[in-house]
Amino acid sequence: MTPRQRHDGAARRGRDRRAHRLPGPPGRDRAAPEGPGVAVIGGGIAGLAAATALAERGVRVTLYERERSLGGRLAGWPVRLADGSRATMSRGFHAFFPQYYNLRGLLRRADPGLEVLRRLPDYPLHHRSGLRDSFARVPRTPPWSALGFAALSPSFGWRDLARMRPGAALPLLDVRVPQVYERLDRTSAWDFLDRIRFPEAARHLAFEVFSRSFFADPRELSAAELALMFHIYFLGSSEGLLFDVPGEPFPQALWEPLGRYLAGHGAALHTDTEVAGVEPAADGGLRVAVSGERAERRFEAVVLALDPGGLRRLVGASPRLGNAAWRARIGRLRTAPPFLVSRLWLERRVYADRPGFLGTSGYGSLDNVSVLERWEGEAARWSARTGGSVLELHAYAVSPDADRPREQRGLVRQLHALYPETRGTRIVDRRHEWRADCPLFPVGGYGDRPTVHTPDPRLVVASDAVRTTLPVALMERAATTGFLAANALLARWGVRGQTLWTVPGRGRSAVLRWAAGQSGR
């Protein structure tokens, strides 16, 4: 296999024959010897994608990450439990959908067969009222996916379906970017579901599966993001709604192997290293100042792959970067409300029929529960040795003014209500992780988001907060914008870029696309 074939094949479609291929910019296979040097600031998914595409093509990459490990919001770190066991704590569960073509392409660099990922057989959604939905038997191909789900779901009664306003829901059937933002960005996700009379009993599906994935209150989230999520995962793709999870903690499964792959391509990885500023150099490059170092380092280009808060801070500390309008746009980036991840190591196991992942609604701030020994090797080994369970509880979009110890206790109480067998079980150890670094996509905010390109062609931006014209979201948006940032720089130097894939860029039915177009007039 030639280098060209290997690199182009690293990101590829899954089973959906309508997936869209986006060739990278043309050019020679590699940069010239002793070619350009690029600083990638941020070691999360976006930064790792950018660094990978650049290093593979002979660019001298130096990656800076403020934390001690790679992975960004999927980082993990070692802890020692009260029973003396070594374990890995992280910022919480993430689902690797088959639609994540470019993220999966990134991971294939270190694991060509993606053997580290395991498919969960289902992820039920449970409402406190007793309603329970499942995706295990839902067809994967639209429109049968939507029809099959409605037929199988107890949340959709025939009376509810008859009350819905199909005309108002037509924008969901032909989602295109950026047109979906022109139509729906000024409406909240909550108001949009009100407009189409989405059944009350099924609201938790839209919010827990889609809206809450953005760590945001649906009253603040743009309806365009909700519609895009429906398209990516349900109405526009035939990959289905079942997903994979890593079979070991994030560092061991994903980032340590990818870090070795990057080092093998000559990239220099500096973790536990914070960048204090970036400034234009007199000779045409960019200078990067690292905290604790006197001398600045010069690079031909810089990739900013930071969360919204980190990007605001760095640009604020770099007054000569970009121009005034661009800097003001970065300064207006908003961060979603805090979220809590609680991990509990229990003395006894939960019941054997508890799923590996359960979405919840009606249990206060508890949004989901993972039984980690069902699929993560480290947790399974601890469970086998001790007879206990490792559970992870999530609370998204917690009020910034919340009493944090009270919220932590409340999650455990809700767990007892959901899984009564945990009541009275001794907690061997517990870890609570609070973070507030996810982007917020507010109503009407799309046009103000930064893009990959900046006023300075030597400077590019990558993250899940970046505005793009491709149908991608969450982790896949981070990976895709990382590759797009690398492509922008490679094109300047006449080097071939990374080929990308996305779900179809429009609705699947010509008739429904026509109807959706008529509704927007």
C-alpha positions as CSV (number, residue, x, y, z in Angstrom):
1,M,0.0,0.0,0.0
2,T,1.4,3.4,-1.0
3,P,1.6,6.3,1.5
4,R,-1.1,8.1,-0.5
5,Q,-3.5,5.1,-0.3
6,R,-2.8,4.6,3.4
7,H,-3.4,8.2,4.3
8,D,-6.5,8.6,2.1
9,G,-8.0,5.4,3.5
10,A,-7.5,6.3,7.1
11,A,-10.8,8.2,7.1
12,R,-13.5,6.2,5.3
13,R,-17.2,5.7,5.2
14,G,-19.0,2.9,7.0
15,R,-22.0,1.0,5.6
16,D,-23.8,4.1,4.2
17,R,-23.3,4.2,0.5
18,R,-24.5,7.8,0.4
19,A,-21.8,9.0,2.7
20,H,-20.0,12.0,1.2
21,R,-16.3,12.0,0.3
22,L,-14.3,15.3,0.4
23,P,-10.9,15.0,-1.2
24,G,-8.1,17.0,0.5
25,P,-6.3,19.7,-1.5
26,P,-4.0,18.3,-4.1
27,G,-0.2,18.5,-4.1
28,R,2.9,16.5,-3.5
29,D,2.9,13.7,-0.9
30,R,5.3,15.3,1.6
31,A,6.7,18.6,2.6
32,A,10.3,19.4,1.5
33,P,13.1,18.1,3.8
34,E,13.5,20.3,6.8
35,G,10.1,21.6,5.9
36,P,7.9,24.0,7.8
37,G,7.5,23.9,11.6
38,V,4.0,24.1,13.1
39,A,3.0,24.5,16.7
40,V,-0.3,22.7,17.6
41,I,-1.6,24.2,20.8
42,G,-4.0,21.7,22.5
43,G,-3.8,18.0,22.7
44,G,-7.4,17.0,22.5
45,I,-9.1,15.4,19.5
46,A,-8.8,18.5,17.3
47,G,-5.2,19.1,18.0
48,L,-4.3,15.4,17.6
49,A,-6.0,15.3,14.2
50,A,-4.2,18.4,13.0
51,A,-0.9,17.1,14.3
52,T,-1.4,13.7,12.7
53,A,-2.2,15.0,9.2
54,L,0.8,17.4,9.3
55,A,3.3,15.0,10.8
56,E,2.4,12.3,8.3
57,R,3.3,14.7,5.5
58,G,6.7,15.6,6.8
59,V,5.8,18.8,8.6
60,R,7.8,19.4,11.8
61,V,5.1,19.3,14.5
62,T,5.4,20.5,18.1
63,L,2.3,19.9,20.2
64,Y,1.7,21.6,23.5
65,E,-0.9,20.4,26.0
66,R,-1.5,22.1,29.3
67,E,-2.7,18.9,31.1
68,R,-0.4,16.1,32.0
69,S,-1.9,13.7,29.4
70,L,-3.4,13.9,25.9
71,G,-7.0,13.5,25.1
72,G,-8.6,16.9,26.1
73,R,-12.1,16.1,27.2
74,L,-11.4,12.4,26.8
75,A,-8.2,12.5,29.0
76,G,-7.7,10.2,31.9
77,W,-5.4,10.0,34.8
78,P,-4.3,7.4,37.4
79,V,-5.8,7.3,40.9
80,R,-5.2,5.0,43.9
81,L,-8.4,3.8,45.5
82,A,-9.0,3.3,49.2
83,D,-8.6,-0.4,48.9
84,G,-5.1,0.1,47.4
85,S,-6.1,-0.6,43.8
86,R,-4.8,1.4,40.9
87,A,-7.5,2.8,38.6
88,T,-8.1,5.4,35.9
89,M,-10.4,8.4,36.4
90,S,-11.7,10.4,33.5
91,R,-14.1,13.2,32.6
92,G,-16.8,10.7,31.7
93,F,-18.5,8.4,29.2
94,H,-18.3,9.2,25.4
95,A,-20.1,7.3,22.6
96,F,-18.1,6.5,19.4
97,F,-20.8,6.4,16.7
98,P,-20.2,4.7,13.4
99,Q,-21.0,8.1,11.8
100,Y,-17.7,9.5,13.2
101,Y,-15.8,8.7,10.1
102,N,-13.0,11.1,10.6
103,L,-12.5,10.5,14.3
104,R,-12.4,6.8,13.6
105,G,-9.9,7.4,10.8
106,L,-7.7,9.2,13.3
107,L,-7.9,6.3,15.7
108,R,-7.1,3.8,12.9
109,R,-3.6,5.3,12.7
110,A,-2.7,3.4,15.9
111,D,-5.3,0.7,15.7
112,P,-6.1,-0.1,12.0
113,G,-8.9,-2.6,12.9
114,L,-10.4,-0.4,15.7
115,E,-10.1,-3.5,17.8
116,V,-10.1,-1.4,21.0
117,L,-13.7,-0.4,20.3
118,R,-16.6,-2.5,21.5
119,R,-20.2,-2.2,20.3
120,L,-22.8,-1.8,23.0
121,P,-25.9,-4.0,22.2
122,D,-28.3,-1.2,23.2
123,Y,-28.6,1.9,25.3
124,P,-32.0,2.1,26.8
125,L,-33.6,5.4,27.8
126,H,-35.6,5.1,31.0
127,H,-38.1,7.7,32.3
128,R,-39.1,7.7,36.0
129,S,-42.7,7.2,34.9
130,G,-41.8,3.7,33.7
131,L,-41.5,4.4,30.0
132,R,-38.4,2.8,28.5
133,D,-37.1,3.1,25.0
134,S,-34.6,1.0,23.1
135,F,-32.6,1.3,19.9
136,A,-31.6,-2.4,19.6
137,R,-34.3,-3.3,17.1
138,V,-34.7,0.0,15.3
139,P,-33.9,-0.2,11.5
140,R,-30.8,1.7,10.5
141,T,-31.9,3.1,7.2
142,P,-34.1,6.2,6.9
143,P,-37.0,6.6,6.7
144,W,-37.6,3.1,8.2
145,S,-35.5,4.1,11.2
146,A,-37.9,6.9,12.1
147,L,-41.0,4.9,11.4
148,G,-39.7,1.8,13.1
149,F,-38.7,3.7,16.2
150,A,-42.1,5.4,16.5
151,A,-43.8,2.0,16.1
152,L,-41.7,0.4,18.7
153,S,-41.5,3.2,21.2
154,P,-44.0,3.4,24.1
155,S,-43.3,7.2,24.1
156,F,-45.2,7.7,20.8
157,G,-48.9,7.0,21.0
158,W,-51.1,7.2,18.0
159,R,-53.0,10.1,19.5
160,D,-49.7,12.0,20.1
161,L,-48.6,11.3,16.5
162,A,-51.9,12.6,15.2
163,R,-51.4,15.9,17.1
164,M,-48.0,16.5,15.7
165,R,-47.6,19.2,13.0
166,P,-45.7,17.5,10.2
167,G,-45.4,20.7,8.2
168,A,-43.4,22.3,11.1
169,A,-41.2,19.2,11.3
170,L,-40.3,19.2,7.6
171,P,-36.9,21.0,8.2
172,L,-35.7,17.9,9.9
173,L,-36.1,15.9,6.7
174,D,-33.7,18.0,4.6
175,V,-31.0,19.3,6.9
176,R,-28.2,21.0,5.0
177,V,-25.3,23.2,6.4
178,P,-25.4,26.2,6.6
179,Q,-29.0,26.4,5.5
180,V,-30.3,24.7,8.6
181,Y,-28.8,27.6,10.7
182,E,-30.4,30.2,8.4
183,R,-33.8,28.5,9.2
184,L,-33.6,27.4,12.8
185,D,-30.7,29.1,14.6
186,R,-32.9,31.9,16.0
187,T,-35.2,29.3,17.6
188,S,-34.4,27.3,20.8
189,A,-34.5,23.5,20.7
190,W,-37.3,23.7,23.3
191,D,-39.4,26.1,21.2
192,F,-38.9,24.0,18.1
193,L,-40.2,20.9,19.7
194,D,-43.2,22.9,21.0
195,R,-43.8,24.2,17.4
196,I,-44.0,20.7,16.0
197,R,-46.0,19.4,19.0
198,F,-43.5,16.8,19.8
199,P,-45.2,14.3,22.2
200,E,-44.5,15.2,25.9
201,A,-43.7,11.6,26.8
202,A,-41.0,11.5,24.1
203,R,-39.4,14.8,25.0
204,H,-36.8,13.0,27.1
205,L,-35.6,11.3,23.9
206,A,-34.9,14.5,22.1
207,F,-33.3,16.2,25.1
208,E,-31.4,13.3,26.7
209,V,-30.1,11.8,23.5
210,F,-29.5,15.0,21.5
211,S,-29.8,18.3,23.3
212,R,-28.2,17.2,26.5
213,S,-25.3,15.8,24.6
214,F,-24.3,19.5,24.3
215,F,-24.2,19.9,28.1
216,A,-26.9,22.6,27.6
217,D,-30.4,23.5,28.7
218,P,-32.6,23.0,25.7
219,R,-34.1,26.4,26.2
220,E,-30.7,27.9,25.5
221,L,-29.6,25.5,22.7
222,S,-30.0,26.5,19.1
223,A,-32.7,24.4,17.3
224,A,-30.4,24.2,14.3
225,E,-28.0,22.1,16.4
226,L,-30.8,19.8,17.5
227,A,-31.9,19.4,13.8
228,L,-28.3,18.6,12.8
229,M,-28.1,16.0,15.4
230,F,-31.3,14.3,14.2
231,H,-29.8,14.3,10.7
232,I,-26.4,12.9,11.7
233,Y,-27.7,10.1,13.9
234,F,-31.2,9.3,12.8
235,L,-32.8,10.8,9.7
236,G,-29.9,11.4,7.4
237,S,-27.6,8.5,8.0
238,S,-28.0,4.7,7.7
239,E,-25.3,3.9,10.2
240,G,-27.8,3.6,13.0
241,L,-27.9,4.7,16.6
242,L,-25.9,2.0,18.3
243,F,-22.4,3.0,19.2
244,D,-19.0,1.7,20.3
245,V,-17.1,2.4,23.5
246,P,-13.3,1.8,24.2
247,G,-12.6,-1.5,25.9
248,E,-10.0,0.1,28.2
249,P,-9.7,3.6,29.7
250,F,-9.1,6.4,27.3
251,P,-5.3,6.8,27.9
252,Q,-4.4,3.2,27.4
253,A,-6.9,2.5,24.6
254,L,-6.6,5.7,22.5
255,W,-4.1,8.4,23.4
256,E,-1.0,6.6,24.4
257,P,-0.9,4.5,21.2
258,L,-1.7,7.6,19.1
259,G,1.1,9.5,20.9
260,R,3.6,6.8,20.1
261,Y,2.4,7.0,16.4
262,L,3.0,10.7,16.3
263,A,6.4,10.4,17.9
264,G,7.2,7.8,15.3
265,H,6.5,10.5,12.7
266,G,8.8,13.0,14.3
267,A,6.3,15.0,16.3
268,A,7.5,16.5,19.6
269,L,4.8,16.1,22.3
270,H,5.0,18.5,25.3
271,T,2.4,17.7,28.0
272,D,2.1,19.6,31.2
273,T,3.1,22.6,29.2
274,E,1.1,25.8,28.9
275,V,1.4,28.3,26.1
276,A,1.3,31.9,27.4
277,G,1.1,33.7,24.1
278,V,1.4,33.8,20.3
279,E,2.7,36.8,18.4
280,P,3.6,37.5,14.8
281,A,7.4,37.4,14.1
282,A,9.2,40.1,12.3
283,D,10.5,37.5,9.7
284,G,7.0,36.3,8.8
285,G,6.4,33.4,11.1
286,L,4.8,33.2,14.5
287,R,6.4,33.2,17.9
288,V,5.1,31.0,20.7
289,A,5.8,31.8,24.4
290,V,5.7,28.9,26.8
291,S,5.1,29.5,30.5
292,G,8.3,29.1,32.5
293,E,10.6,29.5,29.4
294,R,12.5,32.7,28.7
295,A,13.1,32.2,25.0
296,E,10.2,32.2,22.5
297,R,10.1,29.6,19.7
298,R,9.5,30.5,16.1
299,F,7.1,28.5,13.8
300,E,5.9,28.9,10.3
301,A,2.3,28.4,11.4
302,V,0.2,27.7,14.5
303,V,-2.9,25.6,15.1
304,L,-5.1,26.7,18.0
305,A,-7.0,23.6,19.2
306,L,-8.4,24.8,22.5
307,D,-11.7,24.7,24.4
308,P,-13.6,28.1,24.4
309,G,-12.1,29.2,27.7
310,G,-8.6,28.3,26.7
311,L,-9.0,30.0,23.4
312,R,-10.3,33.2,24.9
313,R,-7.5,33.3,27.4
314,L,-4.7,32.7,24.9
315,V,-6.0,35.2,22.3
316,G,-6.6,37.7,25.1
317,A,-2.9,37.3,26.1
318,S,-1.8,37.7,22.5
319,P,-2.8,41.3,21.6
320,R,-1.1,41.3,18.1
321,L,-2.8,38.1,16.9
322,G,-5.4,38.3,14.1
323,N,-7.3,41.6,13.9
324,A,-9.7,43.4,16.2
325,A,-12.9,41.9,14.8
326,W,-11.6,38.4,15.0
327,R,-10.3,38.9,18.5
328,A,-13.7,40.3,19.5
329,R,-15.4,37.2,18.1
330,I,-13.2,34.9,20.1
331,G,-13.9,37.0,23.2
332,R,-17.6,36.3,22.7
333,L,-17.3,32.5,22.7
334,R,-19.5,31.1,25.5
335,T,-19.0,28.0,27.6
336,A,-21.8,25.6,28.5
337,P,-22.8,25.2,32.2
338,P,-20.8,23.0,34.5
339,F,-21.2,19.2,34.4
340,L,-20.5,16.6,37.0
341,V,-19.0,13.1,36.6
342,S,-19.2,10.9,39.7
343,R,-17.5,7.5,39.7
344,L,-18.3,5.0,42.4
345,W,-16.5,1.7,43.3
346,L,-19.2,-0.4,45.1
347,E,-18.6,-3.3,47.4
348,R,-21.3,-5.4,45.7
349,R,-22.3,-5.8,42.0
350,V,-25.5,-4.3,40.6
351,Y,-28.0,-6.7,39.1
352,A,-26.8,-8.7,36.1
353,D,-29.4,-7.3,33.8
354,R,-28.4,-3.7,34.3
355,P,-27.2,-2.3,30.9
356,G,-23.7,-1.0,30.3
357,F,-25.2,2.5,29.6
358,L,-28.6,3.8,30.6
359,G,-30.0,7.3,29.7
360,T,-32.4,8.6,32.3
361,S,-35.0,11.3,32.7
362,G,-37.1,12.4,35.7
363,Y,-34.3,11.5,38.2
364,G,-33.3,15.0,39.1
365,S,-30.0,16.0,37.6
366,L,-29.0,12.4,36.9
367,D,-28.7,12.1,33.1
368,N,-27.2,8.6,32.7
369,V,-25.6,5.7,34.4
370,S,-22.8,3.5,33.1
371,V,-21.9,0.1,34.6
372,L,-18.3,0.1,33.5
373,E,-17.4,-3.5,34.1
374,R,-19.9,-4.4,31.3
375,W,-17.4,-3.1,28.7
376,E,-14.2,-1.6,30.2
377,G,-11.4,-4.0,30.9
378,E,-9.9,-2.2,33.9
379,A,-13.3,-2.0,35.6
380,A,-14.1,-5.6,34.8
381,R,-10.8,-6.8,36.3
382,W,-11.5,-4.8,39.5
383,S,-15.1,-6.3,39.6
384,A,-13.8,-9.8,39.1
385,R,-11.2,-9.4,41.9
386,T,-13.5,-7.7,44.5
387,G,-17.1,-8.8,43.6
388,G,-18.1,-5.1,43.3
389,S,-19.3,-2.8,40.5
390,V,-17.8,0.4,39.0
391,L,-20.5,2.9,38.2
392,E,-20.3,6.3,36.5
393,L,-23.0,8.9,37.0
394,H,-23.4,12.1,34.8
395,A,-25.2,15.4,35.5
396,Y,-25.2,17.8,32.6
397,A,-25.9,21.5,32.6
398,V,-25.8,22.0,36.3
399,S,-26.4,25.5,37.6
400,P,-23.2,27.4,38.1
401,D,-24.5,28.4,41.5
402,A,-25.3,24.9,42.6
403,D,-24.1,23.5,45.9
404,R,-21.6,21.0,44.6
405,P,-21.4,18.6,47.6
406,R,-25.2,18.6,47.6
407,E,-25.3,17.8,43.9
408,Q,-22.9,15.0,44.4
409,R,-25.0,13.5,47.2
410,G,-28.1,14.0,45.1
411,L,-26.7,11.9,42.2
412,V,-26.1,9.0,44.6
413,R,-29.6,9.3,46.0
414,Q,-31.1,9.2,42.5
415,L,-28.9,6.1,41.7
416,H,-30.6,4.4,44.7
417,A,-34.0,5.2,43.3
418,L,-33.0,3.9,39.9
419,Y,-31.0,0.8,41.0
420,P,-32.4,0.0,44.5
421,E,-29.9,-2.8,45.0
422,T,-27.2,0.0,45.4
423,R,-29.0,1.3,48.5
424,G,-27.1,0.3,51.6
425,T,-24.1,-1.0,49.5
426,R,-20.8,0.3,50.9
427,I,-18.9,2.6,48.5
428,V,-15.3,1.5,48.5
429,D,-14.2,4.8,46.9
430,R,-15.7,7.7,44.9
431,R,-14.4,10.4,42.7
432,H,-16.3,13.5,41.6
433,E,-15.1,15.5,38.6
434,W,-16.5,19.0,37.9
435,R,-15.8,20.7,34.6
436,A,-17.1,23.7,32.6
437,D,-15.2,23.8,29.3
438,C,-17.7,22.6,26.7
439,P,-18.8,25.1,24.0
440,L,-22.3,26.5,24.2
441,F,-24.3,26.9,21.0
442,P,-26.8,29.5,22.0
443,V,-29.8,30.6,20.0
444,G,-28.7,32.9,17.2
445,G,-25.0,32.3,17.8
446,Y,-23.9,30.4,14.7
447,G,-22.8,33.4,12.6
448,D,-20.5,34.6,15.4
449,R,-18.5,31.4,15.8
450,P,-14.9,31.3,14.6
451,T,-14.0,29.4,11.5
452,V,-11.0,27.3,10.8
453,H,-9.5,30.2,8.8
454,T,-8.4,33.4,10.5
455,P,-7.3,36.8,9.2
456,D,-3.7,35.5,9.3
457,P,-3.2,32.6,6.9
458,R,-0.4,31.3,9.2
459,L,-2.9,30.8,12.0
460,V,-5.8,28.3,12.0
461,V,-8.4,27.2,14.6
462,A,-9.8,23.7,15.3
463,S,-12.3,22.5,17.9
464,D,-15.9,21.4,18.3
465,A,-16.8,25.1,18.8
466,V,-15.6,26.0,15.2
467,R,-18.2,26.9,12.6
468,T,-18.0,24.6,9.5
469,T,-20.2,23.9,6.5
470,L,-20.1,20.2,7.0
471,P,-22.7,18.0,8.8
472,V,-20.6,17.1,11.8
473,A,-21.0,17.6,15.6
474,L,-19.3,16.9,18.9
475,M,-16.2,14.7,18.8
476,E,-16.5,14.3,15.0
477,R,-16.6,18.1,14.6
478,A,-13.4,18.3,16.6
479,A,-11.6,15.7,14.5
480,T,-12.9,17.1,11.2
481,T,-11.9,20.7,12.0
482,G,-8.5,19.4,13.1
483,F,-8.0,17.8,9.7
484,L,-9.4,20.9,8.0
485,A,-7.0,23.1,9.8
486,A,-4.1,20.9,8.7
487,N,-5.4,20.9,5.1
488,A,-5.5,24.7,5.1
489,L,-1.8,24.8,6.0
490,L,-0.8,22.0,3.7
491,A,-2.5,23.7,0.8
492,R,-0.4,26.8,1.3
493,W,2.7,24.7,1.0
494,G,1.6,22.6,-2.0
495,V,1.2,19.4,0.0
496,R,-1.7,17.0,-0.5
497,G,-4.3,17.1,2.3
498,Q,-6.4,14.6,4.2
499,T,-9.4,13.1,2.5
500,L,-12.5,13.4,4.7
501,W,-16.0,11.7,4.9
502,T,-19.3,12.9,6.3
503,V,-22.8,11.7,6.5
504,P,-24.9,12.7,3.5
505,G,-25.1,16.5,3.1
506,R,-28.9,16.6,2.5
507,G,-32.1,14.7,3.2
508,R,-32.3,11.2,1.6
509,S,-35.7,11.5,-0.2
510,A,-36.2,13.8,-3.2
511,V,-39.9,14.2,-2.4
512,L,-39.3,15.1,1.2
513,R,-36.5,17.5,0.3
514,W,-38.9,19.2,-2.1
515,A,-41.5,19.4,0.7
516,A,-39.0,20.7,3.2
517,G,-38.0,23.4,0.6
518,Q,-41.6,24.5,0.2
519,S,-42.0,24.8,3.9
520,G,-39.2,27.3,4.1
521,R,-40.6,29.7,1.6
